[in-house]
Amino acid sequence: MFCYQCEQTSRADGVLGCASAVGNCGKDAQTSDLQDLLIHAVKGIAQYAKRARDLGAGDNDAGKFILYSMFTTLTNVNFNPARFTSMLTEAAEIRARVKKAYEEAATAQGVVVEELSGAAVWDIPTETNELLAQAAMASVRAGEAEVGEDIVGLRALILYGAKGVCAYAYHALMLDEQSDEVYANLESTMDFLASDPTDVDALVAQALALGHTNLTVMGMLDAGNTGKFGTPEPSAARISAVAGKAILVSGHDMADLAALLEQTEGTGINVYTHGEMLPAHSYPELKKYAHLAGNYGGAWQDQQSEFANFPGPILMTSNCIIEPAASYRRRIFTAGPVGWPGLRHIENHDFSVLIQAANAMPGFAADSEEKTITVGFGRDAVLGVADVVIDAVKAGAIKHFFLVGGCDGAASGRNYYSDLVDQTPDDTVILTLGCAKYRFNKKDYGAIGGIPRVLDMGQCNDSYSAIQVAVALSKAFECEVNELPLSLFVSWFEQKAAAVLLTLLALNIKGITLGPTLPAFITPPVLNTLIDSFDIKANTTPEADLAAALAA
């Protein structure tokens, strides 16, 4: 195996990438190789699907398979090798279908049928051992000896960004939002990668185009969430236990949470959110359920200790699962793209087995002292007080905005973000989203003119909201976003963050401070290109970076 798609990739002895029997995320070599092969198969589907769609024979079911397949290969999503062998067989069937559709559409319209190569004509085995024997040709570093690590790194930037876009598009799909345009753009992206591109300008252009596609996708996701559950509003989310039976829901899939709340209503079982589910407490159509009791625990990397102490079953709706400890292995369930060998997987939102498990467990014996945090400062809430914010800026009460958001992780050095927020001056405002906020969101940083200094805008899925706020402020102050008193400190961990970064670059937002370490697939020459074009900076120290931001 070789994998360097996330921040926790091995950097031992100067070698960038996990290349041993088990990666740092817990993914074994067999699963990693099968994931690479599934990506290769997706490229083959995309080669035909793009051409079919260009002739008016688009296949959105094939597009849905691409979203789901790509999502399963993100860090901390699916570790079940049997599932990937099955999906490769399904991929062969879908590719045959879109190939036939393409050839029939071309023939009907008098278009010469292209003779495709590469992934389009790969003879996909059905046996795992036969698949694994071909893994090398699908490795992310295949062809590096011929084209060099810079080209391979740029291809990886696009691939990992595409994985993130597919994950967000899958979330939107679960909320009944999909788009022919998005399917077309993703098919085009994967077709591009299938051609083994080597032109640097073309690679950069494709990466930025993908960033624009991600903005569209995140708008769809925003529309799906607000359309289904209403507009987020500032709300107090309880972070302490309530006596009674309990179920914990983690991941990002609000549709799963909504279905579970409906099925548990009136049962006496309390539902708790974990990790990226925290924003659920701000949506009117979710918080209306009295048994949405509160938020339990912190970010994903602490789940082994926190899940062990939770007195009920746990549902993982999407990323980020890590190896379940023995203490809770028999009471954790997966749904959607998530998988772990031996865990029970729930299909079609039927949570009866989860409810049965909750009733068999003790739950919380007593109420804990009530503690709350405030969530729900989405774009509507922030822009609803835009006049107050603008007046505060003009009067000098607010001197600067910091967007401190993104992923959390287990690696040392991530206290950079809490240290940074702790040191921000009292006349500044911190916008935050993503699970990185768990490092500081339970602290009281005060308020400015009644506006809390820390505004929780949601999960990483809500990056669209932060972008809309920045654009609205730039319009209010009649300047470019880059001219606002706004500094972005983005912590990345996995491929969704790569997609958001490409969106920020596509919008020409400059001066982003990225950390805690730079992606291993971005080579020094590529990094220099990003520095020259977008002034991307690597973290140094909170003190130095804060001083530089305030001096700009």
C-alpha positions as CSV (number, residue, x, y, z in Angstrom):
1,M,0.0,0.0,0.0
2,F,0.9,3.6,-0.3
3,C,-1.3,6.4,1.0
4,Y,-0.7,10.0,1.8
5,Q,-4.2,11.4,1.5
6,C,-4.6,12.8,5.0
7,E,-2.7,14.9,7.6
8,Q,-1.8,11.9,9.8
9,T,0.2,10.2,7.1
10,S,3.6,8.9,8.1
11,R,6.5,11.3,7.9
12,A,9.0,9.0,9.5
13,D,12.6,9.3,8.4
14,G,11.7,11.9,5.9
15,V,9.5,9.5,3.9
16,L,6.1,11.0,3.3
17,G,3.3,8.4,3.2
18,C,2.0,5.3,4.8
19,A,3.6,2.3,3.1
20,S,3.5,-0.4,5.7
21,A,1.0,-3.2,6.5
22,V,-1.3,-0.8,8.3
23,G,-1.6,2.9,7.8
24,N,-1.7,5.5,10.6
25,C,-5.5,5.6,10.3
26,G,-5.8,1.9,10.9
27,K,-6.5,1.0,7.2
28,D,-4.7,-2.2,6.3
29,A,-2.8,-2.8,3.1
30,Q,-5.5,-4.9,1.5
31,T,-8.2,-2.3,2.1
32,S,-6.0,0.5,0.9
33,D,-5.2,-1.4,-2.3
34,L,-8.8,-2.2,-3.0
35,Q,-9.7,1.4,-2.5
36,D,-7.1,2.4,-5.1
37,L,-8.6,-0.1,-7.5
38,L,-12.1,1.2,-6.8
39,I,-10.9,4.7,-7.7
40,H,-9.4,3.2,-10.9
41,A,-12.7,1.6,-11.7
42,V,-14.6,4.9,-11.1
43,K,-12.3,6.5,-13.6
44,G,-13.3,3.9,-16.2
45,I,-17.0,4.6,-15.5
46,A,-16.4,8.3,-15.8
47,Q,-14.7,7.9,-19.2
48,Y,-17.8,6.5,-20.7
49,A,-20.3,8.5,-18.5
50,K,-18.8,11.8,-19.6
51,R,-19.0,11.0,-23.3
52,A,-22.5,9.6,-22.9
53,R,-23.6,12.7,-21.0
54,D,-22.1,14.9,-23.7
55,L,-24.4,13.2,-26.1
56,G,-27.5,13.7,-23.9
57,A,-27.4,10.2,-22.4
58,G,-26.4,11.1,-18.8
59,D,-26.8,8.4,-16.2
60,N,-27.3,9.9,-12.8
61,D,-27.5,6.5,-11.1
62,A,-23.9,6.0,-12.3
63,G,-23.2,9.5,-10.9
64,K,-24.6,8.4,-7.5
65,F,-22.4,5.3,-7.5
66,I,-19.4,7.6,-8.2
67,L,-20.3,9.8,-5.2
68,Y,-20.8,6.8,-2.9
69,S,-17.6,5.0,-4.0
70,M,-15.4,8.0,-3.7
71,F,-16.8,8.8,-0.2
72,T,-16.1,5.3,1.0
73,T,-12.4,5.9,0.3
74,L,-12.0,9.0,2.4
75,T,-9.9,8.7,5.6
76,N,-11.8,7.0,8.5
77,V,-14.9,6.0,6.5
78,N,-14.8,2.4,5.5
79,F,-12.3,-0.3,6.5
80,N,-14.2,-3.3,5.3
81,P,-12.2,-5.0,2.4
82,A,-15.1,-7.3,1.5
83,R,-17.3,-4.3,0.8
84,F,-14.7,-3.0,-1.7
85,T,-14.5,-6.3,-3.6
86,S,-18.3,-6.2,-3.9
87,M,-18.3,-2.6,-5.1
88,L,-15.7,-3.4,-7.7
89,T,-18.0,-6.0,-9.1
90,E,-20.8,-3.5,-9.1
91,A,-18.5,-1.0,-10.8
92,A,-17.9,-3.4,-13.7
93,E,-21.6,-3.7,-14.3
94,I,-22.2,0.0,-14.2
95,R,-19.3,0.7,-16.5
96,A,-20.7,-1.8,-19.0
97,R,-24.1,0.0,-18.8
98,V,-22.8,3.5,-19.4
99,K,-20.5,2.2,-22.2
100,K,-23.5,0.7,-24.0
101,A,-25.4,4.0,-23.5
102,Y,-22.5,6.0,-24.9
103,E,-22.1,3.7,-28.0
104,E,-25.8,3.7,-28.7
105,A,-26.1,7.5,-28.4
106,A,-23.0,8.0,-30.6
107,T,-24.3,5.6,-33.2
108,A,-27.8,7.2,-33.2
109,Q,-26.3,10.7,-33.7
110,G,-23.7,9.7,-36.3
111,V,-20.8,10.3,-34.0
112,V,-17.7,8.2,-34.3
113,V,-17.3,6.0,-31.2
114,E,-14.0,6.6,-29.5
115,E,-11.8,3.6,-28.7
116,L,-10.9,4.3,-25.1
117,S,-8.1,2.8,-23.1
118,G,-6.8,2.6,-19.5
119,A,-9.4,2.2,-16.8
120,A,-12.2,2.1,-19.4
121,V,-11.0,-1.3,-20.7
122,W,-9.7,-2.8,-17.5
123,D,-10.9,-6.3,-17.1
124,I,-12.1,-6.1,-13.5
125,P,-11.6,-9.4,-11.6
126,T,-14.3,-10.6,-9.2
127,E,-11.9,-12.4,-6.8
128,T,-10.1,-10.4,-4.1
129,N,-6.7,-12.1,-4.7
130,E,-6.9,-11.4,-8.4
131,L,-7.7,-7.8,-7.8
132,L,-4.9,-7.3,-5.3
133,A,-2.4,-8.7,-7.9
134,Q,-3.1,-5.7,-10.0
135,A,-3.0,-3.0,-7.2
136,A,0.3,-1.5,-8.3
137,M,-1.1,-0.1,-11.5
138,A,-3.9,1.8,-9.6
139,S,-1.6,3.2,-6.9
140,V,-1.7,7.0,-6.5
141,R,2.1,7.0,-7.4
142,A,1.8,4.9,-10.5
143,G,3.9,6.4,-13.2
144,E,5.9,8.7,-10.9
145,A,9.2,7.5,-12.3
146,E,8.1,8.8,-15.7
147,V,6.4,12.1,-14.8
148,G,7.9,13.0,-11.5
149,E,6.5,13.6,-8.0
150,D,5.3,17.2,-8.8
151,I,2.9,15.9,-11.4
152,V,1.8,13.0,-9.3
153,G,1.2,15.4,-6.4
154,L,-1.0,17.7,-8.5
155,R,-3.0,14.7,-9.7
156,A,-3.4,13.7,-6.0
157,L,-4.5,17.2,-5.1
158,I,-7.3,16.9,-7.7
159,L,-8.2,13.3,-6.7
160,Y,-8.4,14.1,-3.0
161,G,-10.3,17.3,-3.7
162,A,-12.7,15.2,-5.8
163,K,-13.2,12.8,-3.0
164,G,-14.2,15.6,-0.7
165,V,-16.6,17.1,-3.3
166,C,-18.2,13.6,-3.7
167,A,-18.6,13.3,0.0
168,Y,-20.3,16.7,0.2
169,A,-22.4,15.8,-2.8
170,Y,-23.4,12.5,-1.2
171,H,-24.5,14.4,1.9
172,A,-26.6,16.7,-0.3
173,L,-28.1,13.7,-2.1
174,M,-29.3,12.3,1.2
175,L,-31.2,15.5,1.6
176,D,-32.7,15.1,-1.9
177,E,-30.4,17.6,-3.6
178,Q,-28.6,16.6,-6.8
179,S,-27.5,18.3,-10.0
180,D,-26.8,17.1,-13.5
181,E,-24.1,19.8,-13.7
182,V,-22.3,18.4,-10.7
183,Y,-22.5,14.9,-12.0
184,A,-21.1,16.1,-15.3
185,N,-18.3,18.1,-13.6
186,L,-17.2,15.1,-11.5
187,E,-17.3,12.8,-14.5
188,S,-15.2,15.3,-16.4
189,T,-12.7,15.5,-13.5
190,M,-12.3,11.7,-13.2
191,D,-12.1,11.4,-17.0
192,F,-9.3,14.0,-16.9
193,L,-7.4,12.0,-14.3
194,A,-7.9,8.8,-16.3
195,S,-5.9,10.5,-19.1
196,D,-2.8,10.6,-16.8
197,P,-2.4,14.4,-17.4
198,T,1.1,15.9,-17.3
199,D,0.5,19.6,-18.2
200,V,1.0,21.7,-15.0
201,D,-1.3,24.5,-16.2
202,A,-4.0,22.1,-17.1
203,L,-3.7,20.4,-13.8
204,V,-3.9,23.7,-11.9
205,A,-6.9,24.8,-14.0
206,Q,-8.7,21.5,-13.3
207,A,-8.1,21.8,-9.6
208,L,-9.6,25.3,-9.5
209,A,-12.5,24.2,-11.6
210,L,-13.1,21.5,-9.1
211,G,-13.1,24.2,-6.4
212,H,-15.9,26.0,-8.2
213,T,-17.9,22.7,-8.4
214,N,-17.4,22.3,-4.7
215,L,-19.0,25.7,-4.1
216,T,-22.0,24.6,-6.1
217,V,-22.2,21.4,-4.1
218,M,-21.9,23.1,-0.8
219,G,-24.7,25.5,-1.8
220,M,-26.8,22.4,-2.6
221,L,-25.9,21.0,0.8
222,D,-26.9,24.2,2.5
223,A,-30.2,24.2,0.6
224,G,-30.8,20.6,1.6
225,N,-30.2,21.3,5.3
226,T,-32.2,24.5,5.5
227,G,-34.9,23.2,3.2
228,K,-35.4,20.1,5.4
229,F,-34.7,21.4,8.8
230,G,-35.2,25.2,8.7
231,T,-32.7,28.1,9.1
232,P,-30.2,27.6,11.9
233,E,-30.7,29.9,14.8
234,P,-28.6,30.7,17.9
235,S,-29.5,28.0,20.4
236,A,-28.3,26.6,23.7
237,A,-27.0,23.0,23.3
238,R,-26.8,21.0,26.5
239,I,-23.4,19.3,27.0
240,S,-24.3,17.4,30.1
241,A,-26.2,14.2,30.6
242,V,-29.9,13.7,31.2
243,A,-31.2,10.7,33.1
244,G,-32.6,8.0,30.9
245,K,-32.0,5.6,28.0
246,A,-29.6,7.0,25.4
247,I,-28.4,6.7,21.8
248,L,-25.4,8.6,20.5
249,V,-25.2,9.7,16.9
250,S,-21.9,10.7,15.3
251,G,-20.8,11.7,11.8
252,H,-22.3,14.3,9.5
253,D,-25.5,12.9,8.1
254,M,-28.4,15.0,9.4
255,A,-30.9,12.9,7.4
256,D,-30.0,9.9,9.5
257,L,-30.4,11.9,12.7
258,A,-33.8,13.2,11.6
259,A,-35.0,9.7,10.9
260,L,-33.7,8.4,14.2
261,L,-35.4,11.3,16.1
262,E,-38.7,10.5,14.4
263,Q,-38.4,6.7,15.2
264,T,-37.5,7.3,18.8
265,E,-40.1,9.9,19.6
266,G,-42.2,8.8,22.5
267,T,-40.0,5.9,23.4
268,G,-38.4,7.5,26.4
269,I,-34.9,7.2,24.7
270,N,-32.8,10.3,24.6
271,V,-30.7,11.1,21.5
272,Y,-27.3,12.7,21.9
273,T,-25.2,14.2,19.1
274,H,-21.5,13.7,18.9
275,G,-18.8,15.5,16.9
276,E,-19.9,17.2,13.7
277,M,-23.6,16.6,14.7
278,L,-23.5,19.5,17.1
279,P,-25.1,22.0,14.7
280,A,-28.3,19.8,14.8
281,H,-29.3,21.7,18.0
282,S,-29.7,24.9,16.0
283,Y,-32.1,23.6,13.3
284,P,-35.8,24.2,14.2
285,E,-37.0,20.9,12.7
286,L,-34.5,18.9,14.6
287,K,-34.4,20.8,18.0
288,K,-38.2,20.5,18.1
289,Y,-37.7,17.0,19.4
290,A,-37.6,17.2,23.2
291,H,-35.6,14.0,23.3
292,L,-32.7,15.5,21.3
293,A,-31.1,15.8,24.7
294,G,-27.7,17.3,24.1
295,N,-24.2,16.9,22.7
296,Y,-21.8,14.4,24.2
297,G,-18.0,14.3,24.0
298,G,-15.7,16.2,21.7
299,A,-14.0,15.7,18.4
300,W,-13.6,12.4,16.5
301,Q,-10.1,11.4,17.7
302,D,-11.4,11.0,21.3
303,Q,-14.2,8.6,20.4
304,Q,-12.5,5.4,21.8
305,S,-12.5,6.8,25.3
306,E,-15.8,8.7,25.0
307,F,-17.7,5.9,23.4
308,A,-16.5,3.4,26.0
309,N,-18.2,5.6,28.7
310,F,-21.4,6.2,26.9
311,P,-24.2,4.1,28.4
312,G,-26.0,3.2,25.2
313,P,-25.6,2.2,21.5
314,I,-23.7,4.4,19.0
315,L,-24.5,5.2,15.4
316,M,-21.8,6.2,13.0
317,T,-23.5,7.9,10.1
318,S,-20.5,8.9,8.0
319,N,-16.9,9.7,8.7
320,C,-15.0,9.7,11.0
321,I,-14.9,6.1,12.5
322,I,-11.7,4.8,14.1
323,E,-11.1,1.2,15.2
324,P,-13.8,0.4,17.8
325,A,-12.5,-0.6,21.2
326,A,-13.6,-4.0,22.6
327,S,-15.6,-2.2,25.3
328,Y,-18.2,-0.9,22.8
329,R,-17.6,-2.9,19.7
330,R,-20.9,-4.8,20.1
331,R,-23.0,-1.7,20.5
332,I,-21.7,0.5,17.7
333,F,-23.5,0.5,14.4
334,T,-22.7,1.9,11.0
335,A,-24.8,3.5,8.2
336,G,-24.3,5.0,4.8
337,P,-20.8,4.8,3.5
338,V,-19.2,3.8,6.8
339,G,-17.9,0.3,7.4
340,W,-15.8,-1.7,9.8
341,P,-15.4,-5.5,9.6
342,G,-17.7,-7.2,12.1
343,L,-19.9,-4.2,12.9
344,R,-23.6,-4.3,12.2
345,H,-24.6,-2.0,9.3
346,I,-28.1,-0.4,9.1
347,E,-29.8,0.1,5.8
348,N,-32.6,2.3,4.7
349,H,-32.9,4.3,8.0
350,D,-34.4,1.4,9.8
351,F,-33.1,1.9,13.3
352,S,-35.2,-0.7,15.1
353,V,-32.1,-2.7,16.1
354,L,-30.5,0.4,17.5
355,I,-33.6,1.2,19.6
356,Q,-33.7,-2.4,20.8
357,A,-30.1,-2.0,21.9
358,A,-30.8,1.2,23.7
359,N,-33.6,-0.3,25.6
360,A,-31.3,-3.2,26.7
361,M,-28.8,-0.8,28.2
362,P,-28.9,1.3,31.4
363,G,-28.6,4.8,29.9
364,F,-27.6,7.7,32.2
365,A,-28.6,7.0,35.8
366,A,-29.1,10.7,36.8
367,D,-29.0,14.2,35.5
368,S,-25.6,15.9,35.5
369,E,-25.3,19.6,36.3
370,E,-26.8,21.5,33.3
371,K,-24.2,23.0,31.1
372,T,-24.8,24.5,27.7
373,I,-22.9,26.1,24.8
374,T,-24.4,28.3,22.1
375,V,-24.5,27.1,18.5
376,G,-26.3,28.2,15.3
377,F,-24.5,31.2,14.0
378,G,-25.0,30.4,10.4
379,R,-25.0,33.0,7.7
380,D,-28.6,34.1,8.3
381,A,-28.0,34.6,12.0
382,V,-24.7,36.5,11.4
383,L,-26.0,38.6,8.6
384,G,-29.2,39.2,10.5
385,V,-27.1,41.5,12.8
386,A,-24.9,42.7,9.9
387,D,-25.8,46.3,10.6
388,V,-24.6,45.9,14.2
389,V,-21.4,44.2,13.1
390,I,-20.7,46.8,10.5
391,D,-21.3,49.7,12.9
392,A,-19.0,48.0,15.4
393,V,-16.3,47.7,12.9
394,K,-16.7,51.3,11.8
395,A,-16.7,52.5,15.4
396,G,-13.5,50.4,16.1
397,A,-15.2,48.1,18.6
398,I,-14.4,45.2,16.3
399,K,-10.9,45.4,14.9
400,H,-10.5,42.1,13.2
401,F,-12.3,38.8,12.3
402,F,-10.6,35.4,12.5
403,L,-12.0,32.3,10.8
404,V,-10.5,29.5,12.8
405,G,-12.0,26.3,11.5
406,G,-11.6,22.9,9.9
407,C,-10.7,19.5,11.2
408,D,-9.4,18.4,14.5
409,G,-6.9,15.5,14.9
410,A,-4.8,13.6,17.3
411,A,-1.4,14.8,16.2
412,S,0.6,17.0,18.6
413,G,0.7,20.7,17.7
414,R,-3.1,21.1,17.2
415,N,-3.2,23.1,20.5
416,Y,-2.0,25.8,18.1
417,Y,-5.6,26.6,17.4
418,S,-6.8,26.9,21.0
419,D,-3.7,28.9,21.9
420,L,-4.3,31.2,18.9
421,V,-8.0,31.8,19.9
422,D,-6.9,32.3,23.6
423,Q,-4.6,35.1,22.5
424,T,-6.9,37.0,20.1
425,P,-7.5,40.5,21.4
426,D,-10.9,41.3,23.1
427,D,-11.8,43.5,20.2
428,T,-11.8,40.7,17.6
429,V,-14.4,38.1,16.6
430,I,-13.8,34.4,15.9
431,L,-15.9,32.6,13.3
432,T,-15.5,28.9,13.6
433,L,-16.8,25.7,12.0
434,G,-15.7,22.1,11.8
435,C,-14.6,19.9,14.7
436,A,-11.5,21.9,15.4
437,K,-13.7,24.2,17.5
438,Y,-13.9,21.5,20.2
439,R,-10.5,22.7,21.4
440,F,-12.0,26.0,22.5
441,N,-15.8,26.1,22.1
442,K,-16.6,25.4,25.7
443,K,-14.7,28.5,26.9
444,D,-16.2,31.9,27.5
445,Y,-14.5,34.6,25.4
446,G,-17.1,37.3,26.2
447,A,-19.0,39.5,23.8
448,I,-18.8,42.7,21.8
449,G,-22.0,44.8,21.9
450,G,-24.0,41.7,22.7
451,I,-22.4,39.7,19.9
452,P,-20.5,36.7,21.2
453,R,-16.8,36.8,20.3
454,V,-16.9,33.2,19.1
455,L,-19.6,32.5,16.6
456,D,-20.1,28.8,15.8
457,M,-21.2,28.5,12.2
458,G,-21.6,24.8,12.1
459,Q,-19.8,21.7,10.9
460,C,-17.3,21.6,8.0
461,N,-20.3,20.9,5.8
462,D,-21.3,24.5,6.5
463,S,-18.3,26.1,5.0
464,Y,-20.6,27.6,2.4
465,S,-22.2,29.7,5.2
466,A,-18.8,31.2,6.1
467,I,-18.0,32.0,2.5
468,Q,-21.3,33.8,2.1
469,V,-20.7,35.9,5.3
470,A,-17.3,36.9,3.9
471,V,-18.7,37.9,0.6
472,A,-21.6,39.8,2.2
473,L,-19.2,41.7,4.4
474,S,-17.0,42.6,1.4
475,K,-20.1,44.0,-0.3
476,A,-21.1,46.0,2.7
477,F,-17.6,47.5,3.0
478,E,-17.3,47.9,-0.8
479,C,-14.1,46.0,-1.0
480,E,-12.7,42.6,-2.0
481,V,-12.8,39.7,0.5
482,N,-9.0,39.9,0.6
483,E,-9.2,43.5,1.7
484,L,-11.4,42.7,4.8
485,P,-9.9,42.7,8.3
486,L,-10.3,38.9,8.1
487,S,-7.7,36.2,8.5
488,L,-8.2,32.6,7.8
489,F,-6.6,29.9,9.9
490,V,-7.7,26.5,8.4
491,S,-6.8,23.2,9.9
492,W,-7.0,20.3,7.6
493,F,-7.1,16.6,8.2
494,E,-8.7,14.8,5.3
495,Q,-10.1,15.1,1.8
496,K,-13.2,17.3,2.5
497,A,-10.8,19.9,3.7
498,A,-8.9,19.6,0.4
499,A,-12.1,20.3,-1.4
500,V,-12.9,23.4,0.7
501,L,-9.3,24.7,0.2
502,L,-9.7,24.4,-3.6
503,T,-13.0,26.4,-3.3
504,L,-11.2,29.2,-1.4
505,L,-8.4,29.2,-4.0
506,A,-11.0,29.2,-6.8
507,L,-12.6,32.3,-5.2
508,N,-9.1,33.9,-5.2
509,I,-9.1,34.2,-1.4
510,K,-5.5,34.8,-0.4
511,G,-3.3,34.7,2.7
512,I,-4.8,31.4,4.2
513,T,-2.7,30.0,7.0
514,L,-2.9,26.2,6.6
515,G,-1.9,23.7,9.2
516,P,-1.0,22.1,11.4
517,T,1.3,20.5,8.8
518,L,1.1,20.9,5.0
519,P,-0.2,18.1,2.9
520,A,2.5,15.5,2.0
521,F,1.3,15.3,-1.6
522,I,2.1,19.0,-2.2
523,T,5.7,19.0,-3.2
524,P,7.9,22.1,-2.6
525,P,7.6,23.3,-6.2
526,V,3.8,23.0,-6.1
527,L,3.8,24.7,-2.7
528,N,5.8,27.6,-4.2
529,T,3.2,27.9,-6.9
530,L,0.5,28.2,-4.3
531,I,2.5,30.7,-2.3
532,D,3.2,32.8,-5.4
533,S,-0.5,32.7,-6.6
534,F,-2.4,32.7,-3.3
535,D,0.0,33.6,-0.5
536,I,-0.7,30.4,1.3
537,K,1.2,30.2,4.6
538,A,2.2,27.4,6.9
539,N,1.6,27.7,10.6
540,T,4.5,29.0,12.7
541,T,3.6,30.0,16.2
542,P,0.3,31.4,17.4
543,E,2.1,34.5,18.7
544,A,3.9,35.2,15.4
545,D,1.0,34.3,13.1
546,L,-1.4,36.4,15.2
547,A,0.9,39.4,15.1
548,A,1.3,39.1,11.4
549,A,-2.4,38.9,10.8
550,L,-3.1,42.0,12.9
551,A,-0.4,43.9,11.3
552,A,-1.6,43.2,7.7
